[in-house]
Amino acid sequence: MRRKQQPSVGASRQTKRSVLVVDDAEIIRRGITAIISAEPDFSICDFAGNEATAVKLLERHQPDLLPLDLSLGHRDGVQFLKDIAGRFVGTRIIALSDYGDPLYVTRTLRAGAAGYLTKHPSAAQLITTLRTVAADDTLLRASRKASQREVRPQAGAPARTIASLIDRELHVFRLIGTGLGTSRIAQELGLSRKTIETYREHIKLKLSYPNAEALLKGALDWAALSQNGSPDTRKDRGNPR
């Protein structure tokens, strides 16, 4: 009797990497999903537009890869990344951000990201990053070196850099740079207005800004530089108040 031929190991079906896409802009989320779905070595398990849904889907699917928008609304994406990186250790996170400042990149990697892409990457760059990270490597479009971009201090004051800010202060500084006022920042972060005012005072002290106007100008300048001159067309900046 003729023996049935067994498929060779090399002919076995390629294992697909599962991917969960997290971005609060539906058109971007669906675009990323479509790009990844077209590749034979990846499989989209789901997508989410906010932190709560993302956590539920992480628990359900335990994906291999997670492209994560660091600006879910105006929440602190780096802190969220840190939380899920420690909780879902089998999932490798690729941070997607408008900010290419080396300090921001370094803090994101330190929080647990395996890769970092500044928006908006091409389809080829996105797929290359996913494959590189899936192979336990790290690919960055921004410099890995923790160089420190200086913000402009008041004339006569000692030169300071944003490296002196703790993570929460840096996040508040970034939100000021998007044009948000104290009340709106407090609302977005779920903190009291008094707490945000305290952070603002700490930032002014550390960066040698004499008043609120100088702080706002410095934050706007830093935000513009960090985005490499590319305006953010994905987020509603809102009205400062």
BAKOLLUM-414626 format. One record per residue (C-alpha): residue number from 1; residue in one letter; x, y, z. Coordinates in nm, 4 decimals, m for minus. Layout:
BEGIN
<marba><i>NUM</i><aa>A</aa><X>X</X><Y>Y</Y><Z>Z</Z></marba>
...
END
This chain:
BEGIN
<marba><i>1</i><aa>M</aa><X>0.0000</X><Y>0.0000</Y><Z>0.0000</Z></marba>
<marba><i>2</i><aa>R</aa><X>0.1277</X><Y>0.3415</Y><Z>m0.0928</Z></marba>
<marba><i>3</i><aa>R</aa><X>0.2278</X><Y>0.5542</Y><Z>0.2071</Z></marba>
<marba><i>4</i><aa>K</aa><X>0.0634</X><Y>0.8954</Y><Z>0.2273</Z></marba>
<marba><i>5</i><aa>Q</aa><X>0.3217</X><Y>1.1705</Y><Z>0.1862</Z></marba>
<marba><i>6</i><aa>Q</aa><X>0.3603</X><Y>1.3992</Y><Z>0.4885</Z></marba>
<marba><i>7</i><aa>P</aa><X>0.4128</X><Y>1.7708</Y><Z>0.4366</Z></marba>
<marba><i>8</i><aa>S</aa><X>0.7654</X><Y>1.8871</Y><Z>0.5032</Z></marba>
<marba><i>9</i><aa>V</aa><X>0.8497</X><Y>2.1243</Y><Z>0.7829</Z></marba>
<marba><i>10</i><aa>G</aa><X>0.9497</X><Y>2.3893</Y><Z>0.5307</Z></marba>
<marba><i>11</i><aa>A</aa><X>0.6100</X><Y>2.3643</Y><Z>0.3641</Z></marba>
<marba><i>12</i><aa>S</aa><X>0.4219</X><Y>2.4266</Y><Z>0.6878</Z></marba>
<marba><i>13</i><aa>R</aa><X>0.2072</X><Y>2.7334</Y><Z>0.7031</Z></marba>
<marba><i>14</i><aa>Q</aa><X>0.3851</X><Y>3.0477</Y><Z>0.8201</Z></marba>
<marba><i>15</i><aa>T</aa><X>0.2936</X><Y>3.1542</Y><Z>1.1697</Z></marba>
<marba><i>16</i><aa>K</aa><X>0.1211</X><Y>3.4909</Y><Z>1.1683</Z></marba>
<marba><i>17</i><aa>R</aa><X>0.1878</X><Y>3.7537</Y><Z>1.4322</Z></marba>
<marba><i>18</i><aa>S</aa><X>m0.1287</X><Y>3.8847</Y><Z>1.5944</Z></marba>
<marba><i>19</i><aa>V</aa><X>m0.1657</X><Y>4.2626</Y><Z>1.6044</Z></marba>
<marba><i>20</i><aa>L</aa><X>m0.3933</X><Y>4.4894</Y><Z>1.8090</Z></marba>
<marba><i>21</i><aa>V</aa><X>m0.4168</X><Y>4.8460</Y><Z>1.6752</Z></marba>
<marba><i>22</i><aa>V</aa><X>m0.4858</X><Y>5.1284</Y><Z>1.9237</Z></marba>
<marba><i>23</i><aa>D</aa><X>m0.5564</X><Y>5.4795</Y><Z>1.7931</Z></marba>
<marba><i>24</i><aa>D</aa><X>m0.8420</X><Y>5.7167</Y><Z>1.8769</Z></marba>
<marba><i>25</i><aa>A</aa><X>m0.8746</X><Y>5.8530</Y><Z>1.5217</Z></marba>
<marba><i>26</i><aa>E</aa><X>m1.0974</X><Y>5.6109</Y><Z>1.3330</Z></marba>
<marba><i>27</i><aa>I</aa><X>m0.9653</X><Y>5.6913</Y><Z>0.9871</Z></marba>
<marba><i>28</i><aa>I</aa><X>m0.6047</X><Y>5.6392</Y><Z>1.1033</Z></marba>
<marba><i>29</i><aa>R</aa><X>m0.6975</X><Y>5.3246</Y><Z>1.2953</Z></marba>
<marba><i>30</i><aa>R</aa><X>m0.8690</X><Y>5.1729</Y><Z>0.9922</Z></marba>
<marba><i>31</i><aa>G</aa><X>m0.5861</X><Y>5.2793</Y><Z>0.7632</Z></marba>
<marba><i>32</i><aa>I</aa><X>m0.3232</X><Y>5.1099</Y><Z>0.9808</Z></marba>
<marba><i>33</i><aa>T</aa><X>m0.5453</X><Y>4.8025</Y><Z>1.0059</Z></marba>
<marba><i>34</i><aa>A</aa><X>m0.5829</X><Y>4.7815</Y><Z>0.6276</Z></marba>
<marba><i>35</i><aa>I</aa><X>m0.2068</X><Y>4.8146</Y><Z>0.5698</Z></marba>
<marba><i>36</i><aa>I</aa><X>m0.1206</X><Y>4.5421</Y><Z>0.8201</Z></marba>
<marba><i>37</i><aa>S</aa><X>m0.4017</X><Y>4.3092</Y><Z>0.7044</Z></marba>
<marba><i>38</i><aa>A</aa><X>m0.2563</X><Y>4.3074</Y><Z>0.3538</Z></marba>
<marba><i>39</i><aa>E</aa><X>0.0633</X><Y>4.1406</Y><Z>0.4764</Z></marba>
<marba><i>40</i><aa>P</aa><X>0.0811</X><Y>3.7584</Y><Z>0.4894</Z></marba>
<marba><i>41</i><aa>D</aa><X>0.2785</X><Y>3.7412</Y><Z>0.8143</Z></marba>
<marba><i>42</i><aa>F</aa><X>0.0389</X><Y>3.9486</Y><Z>1.0258</Z></marba>
<marba><i>43</i><aa>S</aa><X>m0.3153</X><Y>3.9015</Y><Z>1.1481</Z></marba>
<marba><i>44</i><aa>I</aa><X>m0.5291</X><Y>4.1790</Y><Z>1.2983</Z></marba>
<marba><i>45</i><aa>C</aa><X>m0.6995</X><Y>4.0434</Y><Z>1.6087</Z></marba>
<marba><i>46</i><aa>D</aa><X>m0.8870</X><Y>4.3665</Y><Z>1.6889</Z></marba>
<marba><i>47</i><aa>F</aa><X>m0.8590</X><Y>4.7451</Y><Z>1.7240</Z></marba>
<marba><i>48</i><aa>A</aa><X>m0.9428</X><Y>4.9998</Y><Z>1.9922</Z></marba>
<marba><i>49</i><aa>G</aa><X>m0.9918</X><Y>5.3741</Y><Z>2.0215</Z></marba>
<marba><i>50</i><aa>N</aa><X>m0.9407</X><Y>5.4301</Y><Z>2.3938</Z></marba>
<marba><i>51</i><aa>E</aa><X>m0.7463</X><Y>5.2978</Y><Z>2.6926</Z></marba>
<marba><i>52</i><aa>A</aa><X>m1.0300</X><Y>5.1038</Y><Z>2.8578</Z></marba>
<marba><i>53</i><aa>T</aa><X>m1.1142</X><Y>4.9126</Y><Z>2.5403</Z></marba>
<marba><i>54</i><aa>A</aa><X>m0.7462</X><Y>4.8529</Y><Z>2.4701</Z></marba>
<marba><i>55</i><aa>V</aa><X>m0.6956</X><Y>4.6881</Y><Z>2.8100</Z></marba>
<marba><i>56</i><aa>K</aa><X>m1.0006</X><Y>4.4629</Y><Z>2.7637</Z></marba>
<marba><i>57</i><aa>L</aa><X>m0.8787</X><Y>4.3531</Y><Z>2.4205</Z></marba>
<marba><i>58</i><aa>L</aa><X>m0.5248</X><Y>4.2973</Y><Z>2.5481</Z></marba>
<marba><i>59</i><aa>E</aa><X>m0.6659</X><Y>4.0665</Y><Z>2.8140</Z></marba>
<marba><i>60</i><aa>R</aa><X>m0.8787</X><Y>3.8835</Y><Z>2.5577</Z></marba>
<marba><i>61</i><aa>H</aa><X>m0.6313</X><Y>3.8445</Y><Z>2.2714</Z></marba>
<marba><i>62</i><aa>Q</aa><X>m0.2814</X><Y>3.8684</Y><Z>2.4273</Z></marba>
<marba><i>63</i><aa>P</aa><X>m0.1474</X><Y>3.9978</Y><Z>2.0909</Z></marba>
<marba><i>64</i><aa>D</aa><X>0.2122</X><Y>3.9719</Y><Z>1.9769</Z></marba>
<marba><i>65</i><aa>L</aa><X>0.2316</X><Y>4.3347</Y><Z>1.8634</Z></marba>
<marba><i>66</i><aa>L</aa><X>0.0620</X><Y>4.6592</Y><Z>1.9623</Z></marba>
<marba><i>67</i><aa>P</aa><X>0.0933</X><Y>4.9765</Y><Z>1.7512</Z></marba>
<marba><i>68</i><aa>L</aa><X>m0.0081</X><Y>5.2377</Y><Z>2.0129</Z></marba>
<marba><i>69</i><aa>D</aa><X>m0.1002</X><Y>5.6016</Y><Z>1.9600</Z></marba>
<marba><i>70</i><aa>L</aa><X>0.0606</X><Y>5.7974</Y><Z>2.2451</Z></marba>
<marba><i>71</i><aa>S</aa><X>m0.2022</X><Y>6.0719</Y><Z>2.2200</Z></marba>
<marba><i>72</i><aa>L</aa><X>m0.5282</X><Y>5.9001</Y><Z>2.3069</Z></marba>
<marba><i>73</i><aa>G</aa><X>m0.7233</X><Y>6.2194</Y><Z>2.3465</Z></marba>
<marba><i>74</i><aa>H</aa><X>m0.4778</X><Y>6.4161</Y><Z>2.5582</Z></marba>
<marba><i>75</i><aa>R</aa><X>m0.4108</X><Y>6.1428</Y><Z>2.8137</Z></marba>
<marba><i>76</i><aa>D</aa><X>m0.0588</X><Y>6.0579</Y><Z>2.9230</Z></marba>
<marba><i>77</i><aa>G</aa><X>0.0271</X><Y>5.7955</Y><Z>2.6632</Z></marba>
<marba><i>78</i><aa>V</aa><X>0.3716</X><Y>5.7233</Y><Z>2.8095</Z></marba>
<marba><i>79</i><aa>Q</aa><X>0.2213</X><Y>5.6376</Y><Z>3.1487</Z></marba>
<marba><i>80</i><aa>F</aa><X>m0.0403</X><Y>5.4149</Y><Z>2.9834</Z></marba>
<marba><i>81</i><aa>L</aa><X>0.2349</X><Y>5.2460</Y><Z>2.7844</Z></marba>
<marba><i>82</i><aa>K</aa><X>0.4309</X><Y>5.1879</Y><Z>3.1048</Z></marba>
<marba><i>83</i><aa>D</aa><X>0.1267</X><Y>5.0322</Y><Z>3.2730</Z></marba>
<marba><i>84</i><aa>I</aa><X>0.0440</X><Y>4.7872</Y><Z>2.9947</Z></marba>
<marba><i>85</i><aa>A</aa><X>0.4095</X><Y>4.7020</Y><Z>2.9211</Z></marba>
<marba><i>86</i><aa>G</aa><X>0.4454</X><Y>4.5787</Y><Z>3.2779</Z></marba>
<marba><i>87</i><aa>R</aa><X>0.1162</X><Y>4.3931</Y><Z>3.2716</Z></marba>
<marba><i>88</i><aa>F</aa><X>0.1245</X><Y>4.2331</Y><Z>2.9254</Z></marba>
<marba><i>89</i><aa>V</aa><X>0.4874</X><Y>4.1301</Y><Z>2.8968</Z></marba>
<marba><i>90</i><aa>G</aa><X>0.4296</X><Y>3.9084</Y><Z>2.5932</Z></marba>
<marba><i>91</i><aa>T</aa><X>0.3090</X><Y>4.1997</Y><Z>2.3819</Z></marba>
<marba><i>92</i><aa>R</aa><X>0.5680</X><Y>4.4186</Y><Z>2.2114</Z></marba>
<marba><i>93</i><aa>I</aa><X>0.4602</X><Y>4.7813</Y><Z>2.1784</Z></marba>
<marba><i>94</i><aa>I</aa><X>0.5363</X><Y>5.0162</Y><Z>1.8899</Z></marba>
<marba><i>95</i><aa>A</aa><X>0.4742</X><Y>5.3766</Y><Z>1.9943</Z></marba>
<marba><i>96</i><aa>L</aa><X>0.3233</X><Y>5.6153</Y><Z>1.7381</Z></marba>
<marba><i>97</i><aa>S</aa><X>0.3759</X><Y>5.9811</Y><Z>1.8212</Z></marba>
<marba><i>98</i><aa>D</aa><X>0.3835</X><Y>6.3293</Y><Z>1.6739</Z></marba>
<marba><i>99</i><aa>Y</aa><X>0.6920</X><Y>6.4081</Y><Z>1.8806</Z></marba>
<marba><i>100</i><aa>G</aa><X>1.0402</X><Y>6.3294</Y><Z>1.7513</Z></marba>
<marba><i>101</i><aa>D</aa><X>1.2304</X><Y>6.4982</Y><Z>2.0338</Z></marba>
<marba><i>102</i><aa>P</aa><X>1.5082</X><Y>6.2572</Y><Z>2.1448</Z></marba>
<marba><i>103</i><aa>L</aa><X>1.4227</X><Y>6.3038</Y><Z>2.5126</Z></marba>
<marba><i>104</i><aa>Y</aa><X>1.0594</X><Y>6.2067</Y><Z>2.4509</Z></marba>
<marba><i>105</i><aa>V</aa><X>1.1705</X><Y>5.9057</Y><Z>2.2457</Z></marba>
<marba><i>106</i><aa>T</aa><X>1.4106</X><Y>5.7946</Y><Z>2.5206</Z></marba>
<marba><i>107</i><aa>R</aa><X>1.1466</X><Y>5.8211</Y><Z>2.7927</Z></marba>
<marba><i>108</i><aa>T</aa><X>0.9023</X><Y>5.6250</Y><Z>2.5775</Z></marba>
<marba><i>109</i><aa>L</aa><X>1.1549</X><Y>5.3441</Y><Z>2.5260</Z></marba>
<marba><i>110</i><aa>R</aa><X>1.2355</X><Y>5.3486</Y><Z>2.8961</Z></marba>
<marba><i>111</i><aa>A</aa><X>0.8641</X><Y>5.3085</Y><Z>2.9695</Z></marba>
<marba><i>112</i><aa>G</aa><X>0.8620</X><Y>4.9804</Y><Z>2.7768</Z></marba>
<marba><i>113</i><aa>A</aa><X>0.8194</X><Y>5.0497</Y><Z>2.4043</Z></marba>
<marba><i>114</i><aa>A</aa><X>1.0064</X><Y>4.8170</Y><Z>2.1692</Z></marba>
<marba><i>115</i><aa>G</aa><X>0.9833</X><Y>5.0574</Y><Z>1.8760</Z></marba>
<marba><i>116</i><aa>Y</aa><X>0.9004</X><Y>5.4188</Y><Z>1.8018</Z></marba>
<marba><i>117</i><aa>L</aa><X>0.7632</X><Y>5.5830</Y><Z>1.4870</Z></marba>
<marba><i>118</i><aa>T</aa><X>0.6964</X><Y>5.9514</Y><Z>1.4385</Z></marba>
<marba><i>119</i><aa>K</aa><X>0.3808</X><Y>6.0254</Y><Z>1.2433</Z></marba>
<marba><i>120</i><aa>H</aa><X>0.3043</X><Y>5.9715</Y><Z>0.9720</Z></marba>
<marba><i>121</i><aa>P</aa><X>0.5117</X><Y>5.6729</Y><Z>0.8607</Z></marba>
<marba><i>122</i><aa>S</aa><X>0.4767</X><Y>5.5231</Y><Z>0.5160</Z></marba>
<marba><i>123</i><aa>A</aa><X>0.3182</X><Y>5.1800</Y><Z>0.4822</Z></marba>
<marba><i>124</i><aa>A</aa><X>0.6627</X><Y>5.0332</Y><Z>0.4162</Z></marba>
<marba><i>125</i><aa>Q</aa><X>0.8101</X><Y>5.1941</Y><Z>0.7285</Z></marba>
<marba><i>126</i><aa>L</aa><X>0.5238</X><Y>5.0662</Y><Z>0.9439</Z></marba>
<marba><i>127</i><aa>I</aa><X>0.5560</X><Y>4.7095</Y><Z>0.8187</Z></marba>
<marba><i>128</i><aa>T</aa><X>0.9360</X><Y>4.7139</Y><Z>0.8452</Z></marba>
<marba><i>129</i><aa>T</aa><X>0.9076</X><Y>4.8303</Y><Z>1.2054</Z></marba>
<marba><i>130</i><aa>L</aa><X>0.6548</X><Y>4.5607</Y><Z>1.2933</Z></marba>
<marba><i>131</i><aa>R</aa><X>0.8761</X><Y>4.2901</Y><Z>1.1446</Z></marba>
<marba><i>132</i><aa>T</aa><X>1.1871</X><Y>4.4224</Y><Z>1.3130</Z></marba>
<marba><i>133</i><aa>V</aa><X>1.0205</X><Y>4.4436</Y><Z>1.6533</Z></marba>
<marba><i>134</i><aa>A</aa><X>0.8657</X><Y>4.0991</Y><Z>1.6048</Z></marba>
<marba><i>135</i><aa>A</aa><X>1.2202</X><Y>3.9719</Y><Z>1.5525</Z></marba>
<marba><i>136</i><aa>D</aa><X>1.3147</X><Y>4.1088</Y><Z>1.8973</Z></marba>
<marba><i>137</i><aa>D</aa><X>1.4998</X><Y>4.4095</Y><Z>1.7652</Z></marba>
<marba><i>138</i><aa>T</aa><X>1.4295</X><Y>4.7804</Y><Z>1.7903</Z></marba>
<marba><i>139</i><aa>L</aa><X>1.3841</X><Y>5.0202</Y><Z>1.5018</Z></marba>
<marba><i>140</i><aa>L</aa><X>1.3650</X><Y>5.3952</Y><Z>1.5526</Z></marba>
<marba><i>141</i><aa>R</aa><X>1.3006</X><Y>5.6744</Y><Z>1.3105</Z></marba>
<marba><i>142</i><aa>A</aa><X>1.4295</X><Y>5.9156</Y><Z>1.5699</Z></marba>
<marba><i>143</i><aa>S</aa><X>1.7784</X><Y>5.9135</Y><Z>1.7223</Z></marba>
<marba><i>144</i><aa>R</aa><X>1.8336</X><Y>5.6702</Y><Z>2.0084</Z></marba>
<marba><i>145</i><aa>K</aa><X>2.0856</X><Y>5.9062</Y><Z>2.1614</Z></marba>
<marba><i>146</i><aa>A</aa><X>1.9412</X><Y>6.0885</Y><Z>2.4603</Z></marba>
<marba><i>147</i><aa>S</aa><X>2.0416</X><Y>6.4299</Y><Z>2.3427</Z></marba>
<marba><i>148</i><aa>Q</aa><X>1.8645</X><Y>6.7138</Y><Z>2.5145</Z></marba>
<marba><i>149</i><aa>R</aa><X>1.6991</X><Y>6.9875</Y><Z>2.3143</Z></marba>
<marba><i>150</i><aa>E</aa><X>1.7090</X><Y>7.3144</Y><Z>2.4998</Z></marba>
<marba><i>151</i><aa>V</aa><X>1.4005</X><Y>7.5257</Y><Z>2.5465</Z></marba>
<marba><i>152</i><aa>R</aa><X>1.4562</X><Y>7.8975</Y><Z>2.5449</Z></marba>
<marba><i>153</i><aa>P</aa><X>1.5266</X><Y>8.0344</Y><Z>2.8927</Z></marba>
<marba><i>154</i><aa>Q</aa><X>1.4681</X><Y>8.3946</Y><Z>2.9871</Z></marba>
<marba><i>155</i><aa>A</aa><X>1.7625</X><Y>8.6195</Y><Z>2.9025</Z></marba>
<marba><i>156</i><aa>G</aa><X>2.0127</X><Y>8.6204</Y><Z>3.1848</Z></marba>
<marba><i>157</i><aa>A</aa><X>1.8785</X><Y>8.2993</Y><Z>3.3371</Z></marba>
<marba><i>158</i><aa>P</aa><X>2.0860</X><Y>7.9796</Y><Z>3.3498</Z></marba>
<marba><i>159</i><aa>A</aa><X>2.0277</X><Y>7.7541</Y><Z>3.0507</Z></marba>
<marba><i>160</i><aa>R</aa><X>1.7939</X><Y>7.4656</Y><Z>3.1365</Z></marba>
<marba><i>161</i><aa>T</aa><X>1.6591</X><Y>7.1748</Y><Z>2.9357</Z></marba>
<marba><i>162</i><aa>I</aa><X>1.3357</X><Y>6.9815</Y><Z>2.9543</Z></marba>
<marba><i>163</i><aa>A</aa><X>1.5403</X><Y>6.6860</Y><Z>3.0813</Z></marba>
<marba><i>164</i><aa>S</aa><X>1.4970</X><Y>6.8424</Y><Z>3.4263</Z></marba>
<marba><i>165</i><aa>L</aa><X>1.1210</X><Y>6.7790</Y><Z>3.4113</Z></marba>
<marba><i>166</i><aa>I</aa><X>0.9709</X><Y>6.4638</Y><Z>3.5565</Z></marba>
<marba><i>167</i><aa>D</aa><X>0.7412</X><Y>6.2639</Y><Z>3.3261</Z></marba>
<marba><i>168</i><aa>R</aa><X>0.4159</X><Y>6.4232</Y><Z>3.4482</Z></marba>
<marba><i>169</i><aa>E</aa><X>0.5622</X><Y>6.7738</Y><Z>3.4161</Z></marba>
<marba><i>170</i><aa>L</aa><X>0.6809</X><Y>6.6927</Y><Z>3.0648</Z></marba>
<marba><i>171</i><aa>H</aa><X>0.3310</X><Y>6.5755</Y><Z>2.9736</Z></marba>
<marba><i>172</i><aa>V</aa><X>0.1737</X><Y>6.8941</Y><Z>3.1115</Z></marba>
<marba><i>173</i><aa>F</aa><X>0.4360</X><Y>7.0996</Y><Z>2.9245</Z></marba>
<marba><i>174</i><aa>R</aa><X>0.3449</X><Y>6.9134</Y><Z>2.6049</Z></marba>
<marba><i>175</i><aa>L</aa><X>m0.0265</X><Y>6.9832</Y><Z>2.6554</Z></marba>
<marba><i>176</i><aa>I</aa><X>0.0462</X><Y>7.3524</Y><Z>2.7150</Z></marba>
<marba><i>177</i><aa>G</aa><X>0.2287</X><Y>7.3399</Y><Z>2.3822</Z></marba>
<marba><i>178</i><aa>T</aa><X>m0.0897</X><Y>7.2181</Y><Z>2.2095</Z></marba>
<marba><i>179</i><aa>G</aa><X>m0.2668</X><Y>7.5322</Y><Z>2.3270</Z></marba>
<marba><i>180</i><aa>L</aa><X>m0.4625</X><Y>7.3870</Y><Z>2.6178</Z></marba>
<marba><i>181</i><aa>G</aa><X>m0.5265</X><Y>7.6009</Y><Z>2.9246</Z></marba>
<marba><i>182</i><aa>T</aa><X>m0.5128</X><Y>7.4938</Y><Z>3.2895</Z></marba>
<marba><i>183</i><aa>S</aa><X>m0.8806</X><Y>7.3955</Y><Z>3.3238</Z></marba>
<marba><i>184</i><aa>R</aa><X>m0.8780</X><Y>7.1884</Y><Z>3.0053</Z></marba>
<marba><i>185</i><aa>I</aa><X>m0.5564</X><Y>7.0092</Y><Z>3.1037</Z></marba>
<marba><i>186</i><aa>A</aa><X>m0.7041</X><Y>6.9287</Y><Z>3.4457</Z></marba>
<marba><i>187</i><aa>Q</aa><X>m1.0131</X><Y>6.7888</Y><Z>3.2758</Z></marba>
<marba><i>188</i><aa>E</aa><X>m0.8156</X><Y>6.5803</Y><Z>3.0282</Z></marba>
<marba><i>189</i><aa>L</aa><X>m0.5888</X><Y>6.4312</Y><Z>3.2964</Z></marba>
<marba><i>190</i><aa>G</aa><X>m0.8590</X><Y>6.3841</Y><Z>3.5585</Z></marba>
<marba><i>191</i><aa>L</aa><X>m0.6718</X><Y>6.6061</Y><Z>3.8044</Z></marba>
<marba><i>192</i><aa>S</aa><X>m0.7676</X><Y>6.9179</Y><Z>3.9962</Z></marba>
<marba><i>193</i><aa>R</aa><X>m0.6976</X><Y>7.2645</Y><Z>3.8607</Z></marba>
<marba><i>194</i><aa>K</aa><X>m0.4813</X><Y>7.3283</Y><Z>4.1662</Z></marba>
<marba><i>195</i><aa>T</aa><X>m0.2647</X><Y>7.0256</Y><Z>4.0849</Z></marba>
<marba><i>196</i><aa>I</aa><X>m0.2087</X><Y>7.1480</Y><Z>3.7290</Z></marba>
<marba><i>197</i><aa>E</aa><X>m0.1243</X><Y>7.4945</Y><Z>3.8574</Z></marba>
<marba><i>198</i><aa>T</aa><X>0.1369</X><Y>7.3341</Y><Z>4.0839</Z></marba>
<marba><i>199</i><aa>Y</aa><X>0.2894</X><Y>7.1507</Y><Z>3.7865</Z></marba>
<marba><i>200</i><aa>R</aa><X>0.2958</X><Y>7.4760</Y><Z>3.5893</Z></marba>
<marba><i>201</i><aa>E</aa><X>0.4808</X><Y>7.6507</Y><Z>3.8722</Z></marba>
<marba><i>202</i><aa>H</aa><X>0.7361</X><Y>7.3677</Y><Z>3.8893</Z></marba>
<marba><i>203</i><aa>I</aa><X>0.7914</X><Y>7.3895</Y><Z>3.5138</Z></marba>
<marba><i>204</i><aa>K</aa><X>0.8373</X><Y>7.7679</Y><Z>3.5255</Z></marba>
<marba><i>205</i><aa>L</aa><X>1.0888</X><Y>7.7312</Y><Z>3.8064</Z></marba>
<marba><i>206</i><aa>K</aa><X>1.2889</X><Y>7.4543</Y><Z>3.6386</Z></marba>
<marba><i>207</i><aa>L</aa><X>1.2939</X><Y>7.6225</Y><Z>3.2973</Z></marba>
<marba><i>208</i><aa>S</aa><X>1.3411</X><Y>7.9770</Y><Z>3.4287</Z></marba>
<marba><i>209</i><aa>Y</aa><X>1.0218</X><Y>8.1223</Y><Z>3.2878</Z></marba>
<marba><i>210</i><aa>P</aa><X>0.9178</X><Y>8.4400</Y><Z>3.4741</Z></marba>
<marba><i>211</i><aa>N</aa><X>0.5473</X><Y>8.4248</Y><Z>3.3905</Z></marba>
<marba><i>212</i><aa>A</aa><X>0.2654</X><Y>8.2341</Y><Z>3.2200</Z></marba>
<marba><i>213</i><aa>E</aa><X>0.3213</X><Y>8.4080</Y><Z>2.8854</Z></marba>
<marba><i>214</i><aa>A</aa><X>0.6849</X><Y>8.2981</Y><Z>2.8711</Z></marba>
<marba><i>215</i><aa>L</aa><X>0.5830</X><Y>7.9437</Y><Z>2.9677</Z></marba>
<marba><i>216</i><aa>L</aa><X>0.3251</X><Y>7.9287</Y><Z>2.6891</Z></marba>
<marba><i>217</i><aa>K</aa><X>0.5704</X><Y>8.0611</Y><Z>2.4303</Z></marba>
<marba><i>218</i><aa>G</aa><X>0.8376</X><Y>7.8117</Y><Z>2.5371</Z></marba>
<marba><i>219</i><aa>A</aa><X>0.5914</X><Y>7.5217</Y><Z>2.5269</Z></marba>
<marba><i>220</i><aa>L</aa><X>0.4657</X><Y>7.6222</Y><Z>2.1808</Z></marba>
<marba><i>221</i><aa>D</aa><X>0.8233</X><Y>7.6535</Y><Z>2.0516</Z></marba>
<marba><i>222</i><aa>W</aa><X>0.9203</X><Y>7.3133</Y><Z>2.1901</Z></marba>
<marba><i>223</i><aa>A</aa><X>0.6075</X><Y>7.1475</Y><Z>2.0494</Z></marba>
<marba><i>224</i><aa>A</aa><X>0.6791</X><Y>7.2901</Y><Z>1.7038</Z></marba>
<marba><i>225</i><aa>L</aa><X>1.0418</X><Y>7.1718</Y><Z>1.7132</Z></marba>
<marba><i>226</i><aa>S</aa><X>0.9478</X><Y>6.8291</Y><Z>1.8489</Z></marba>
<marba><i>227</i><aa>Q</aa><X>0.7065</X><Y>6.7726</Y><Z>1.5634</Z></marba>
<marba><i>228</i><aa>N</aa><X>0.9841</X><Y>6.8431</Y><Z>1.3136</Z></marba>
<marba><i>229</i><aa>G</aa><X>0.7820</X><Y>7.1164</Y><Z>1.1554</Z></marba>
<marba><i>230</i><aa>S</aa><X>0.4940</X><Y>6.8797</Y><Z>1.0745</Z></marba>
<marba><i>231</i><aa>P</aa><X>0.1603</X><Y>7.0197</Y><Z>1.1901</Z></marba>
<marba><i>232</i><aa>D</aa><X>m0.0677</X><Y>6.7828</Y><Z>1.3787</Z></marba>
<marba><i>233</i><aa>T</aa><X>m0.3723</X><Y>6.7281</Y><Z>1.1626</Z></marba>
<marba><i>234</i><aa>R</aa><X>m0.5087</X><Y>6.4359</Y><Z>1.3619</Z></marba>
<marba><i>235</i><aa>K</aa><X>m0.6005</X><Y>6.5879</Y><Z>1.6958</Z></marba>
<marba><i>236</i><aa>D</aa><X>m0.8480</X><Y>6.8553</Y><Z>1.7942</Z></marba>
<marba><i>237</i><aa>R</aa><X>m0.6399</X><Y>7.1023</Y><Z>1.9896</Z></marba>
<marba><i>238</i><aa>G</aa><X>m0.9486</X><Y>7.2520</Y><Z>2.1515</Z></marba>
<marba><i>239</i><aa>N</aa><X>m0.9775</X><Y>7.5998</Y><Z>2.2968</Z></marba>
<marba><i>240</i><aa>P</aa><X>m0.7601</X><Y>7.7026</Y><Z>2.5911</Z></marba>
<marba><i>241</i><aa>R</aa><X>m0.9523</X><Y>7.8241</Y><Z>2.8902</Z></marba>
END
